[in-house]
């Protein structure tokens, strides 16, 4: 129906904008976090986020996969080790949704990370913080307001 309306040219600019917004609602579907030492990084992420990662080799690269829930909102990804993966604090910052930022920051520090941006209230968007992981990457965390 939407395609027919587009072809017929009958969608208003507002309706067209809504169609575009819907198709890009959650544009990121997968991410990779570069690591230098996979065993160390797996220990760090499993402890900080209280989760299990699945270690695999994919296309010749060592990976540790985060959980994936088909049909669930958000993106999934992996820790990735190889010649094309270079940990860095510059570049894109990934934000993980967490129930308790203070607990995550505490676990990050306890496992060798550093707080880079302490917990901050960002108004209606909730709270955010950033830490450096065991590999030197900048990682963000977010929790909504209750």
C-alpha positions as CSV (number, residue, x, y, z in Angstrom):
1,X,0.0,0.0,0.0
2,X,2.8,2.4,0.9
3,X,4.7,1.5,-2.3
4,X,1.5,2.1,-4.4
5,X,1.0,5.5,-2.7
6,X,4.6,6.4,-3.4
7,X,4.3,5.4,-7.0
8,X,1.1,7.3,-7.4
9,X,2.8,10.3,-5.7
10,X,0.0,10.7,-3.2
11,X,2.0,10.5,0.0
12,X,2.5,13.9,1.7
13,X,6.0,15.0,2.5
14,X,5.2,14.3,6.2
15,X,4.0,10.8,5.4
16,X,7.1,10.2,3.3
17,X,9.3,11.3,6.1
18,X,7.5,8.9,8.5
19,X,8.1,6.0,6.0
20,X,11.8,6.9,5.9
21,X,12.0,7.1,9.7
22,X,10.4,3.7,10.1
23,X,12.9,2.0,7.8
24,X,15.8,3.5,9.7
25,X,14.4,3.3,13.2
26,X,17.3,1.1,14.5
27,X,19.8,1.3,11.7
28,X,22.7,-0.5,13.5
29,X,22.2,-4.3,13.5
30,X,25.7,-5.6,14.3
31,X,28.9,-4.2,15.8
32,X,32.5,-5.5,16.4
33,X,34.7,-4.3,19.2
34,X,38.4,-4.6,18.4
35,X,40.5,-6.5,20.9
36,X,44.2,-7.3,21.2
37,X,43.9,-10.1,23.8
38,X,40.8,-12.1,23.3
39,X,41.0,-14.1,26.5
40,X,41.5,-10.9,28.6
41,X,38.7,-9.1,26.7
42,X,36.2,-12.0,27.1
43,X,36.9,-12.1,30.9
44,X,36.4,-8.3,31.1
45,X,33.1,-8.2,29.1
46,X,31.6,-11.3,30.8
47,X,32.4,-9.8,34.2
48,X,31.3,-6.2,33.5
49,X,28.0,-7.1,31.7
50,X,27.4,-10.4,33.6
51,X,26.9,-12.4,30.5
52,X,28.4,-15.2,28.5
53,X,30.1,-14.7,25.2
54,X,30.3,-17.5,22.5
55,X,33.9,-17.8,21.1
56,X,34.1,-18.7,17.4
57,X,36.3,-18.2,14.4
58,X,34.6,-16.4,11.6
59,X,36.2,-15.7,8.2
60,X,39.6,-16.4,9.8
61,X,39.1,-14.0,12.7
62,X,38.8,-14.8,16.4
63,X,35.4,-13.6,17.7
64,X,33.4,-13.7,20.9
65,X,29.7,-13.2,20.2
66,X,27.3,-11.3,22.4
67,X,23.8,-12.8,22.8
68,X,21.4,-12.5,19.9
69,X,17.6,-12.5,20.3
70,X,15.9,-12.7,16.9
71,X,13.2,-10.1,16.6
72,X,14.3,-8.3,19.8
73,X,15.1,-4.6,19.6
74,X,18.6,-3.3,19.4
75,X,21.8,-4.7,17.9
76,X,24.2,-7.5,18.7
77,X,27.8,-7.9,18.0
78,X,31.1,-9.4,18.9
79,X,34.6,-8.9,20.3
80,X,36.9,-9.3,17.3
81,X,40.6,-10.0,17.1
82,X,42.7,-9.9,13.9
83,X,45.0,-7.8,11.8
84,X,42.2,-5.4,10.8
85,X,41.0,-4.9,14.4
86,X,42.8,-2.1,16.3
87,X,41.4,-1.0,19.7
88,X,41.1,2.7,20.2
89,X,39.3,5.4,22.3
90,X,38.7,7.5,19.2
91,X,36.0,6.8,16.6
92,X,32.5,5.6,17.2
93,X,31.3,4.9,20.7
94,X,28.9,2.0,21.3
95,X,26.4,2.4,24.1
96,X,25.1,-0.7,25.9
97,X,21.8,-0.6,27.7
98,X,22.2,-1.6,31.3
99,X,19.9,-1.7,34.3
100,X,22.5,-0.1,36.7
101,X,25.2,2.2,35.4
102,X,26.9,2.5,38.8
103,X,27.2,-1.3,39.1
104,X,28.6,-1.6,35.6
105,X,31.2,1.1,36.2
106,X,32.2,-0.5,39.4
107,X,32.7,-3.9,37.7
108,X,34.6,-2.2,34.8
109,X,37.1,-0.6,37.2
110,X,37.4,-3.8,39.3
111,X,38.4,-5.7,36.1
112,X,41.0,-3.2,34.8
113,X,38.9,-0.6,33.1
114,X,38.8,3.2,33.7
115,X,35.9,5.6,34.0
116,X,36.2,8.1,31.2
117,X,32.9,9.9,31.6
118,X,31.2,9.5,35.0
119,X,27.4,8.9,35.2
120,X,25.5,11.9,33.9
121,X,21.8,12.8,33.9
122,X,20.9,13.6,30.3
123,X,17.3,14.7,31.1
124,X,14.5,12.8,29.5
125,X,17.0,10.4,27.8
126,X,18.1,8.9,31.2
127,X,21.7,8.5,32.3
128,X,24.9,7.8,30.5
129,X,28.5,7.1,31.3
130,X,31.6,5.9,29.4
131,X,34.5,3.7,30.4
132,X,37.7,2.3,28.9
133,X,37.7,-1.4,28.5
134,X,40.6,-3.8,29.0
135,X,41.7,-3.3,25.4
136,X,41.7,0.6,25.3
137,X,38.3,1.1,23.6
138,X,35.8,3.7,24.8
139,X,32.5,2.0,25.7
140,X,29.3,3.8,26.7
141,X,26.5,2.7,28.9
142,X,22.9,4.0,29.1
143,X,19.9,3.5,31.4
144,X,16.5,5.1,31.0
145,X,14.9,7.0,33.9
146,X,12.4,4.9,35.8
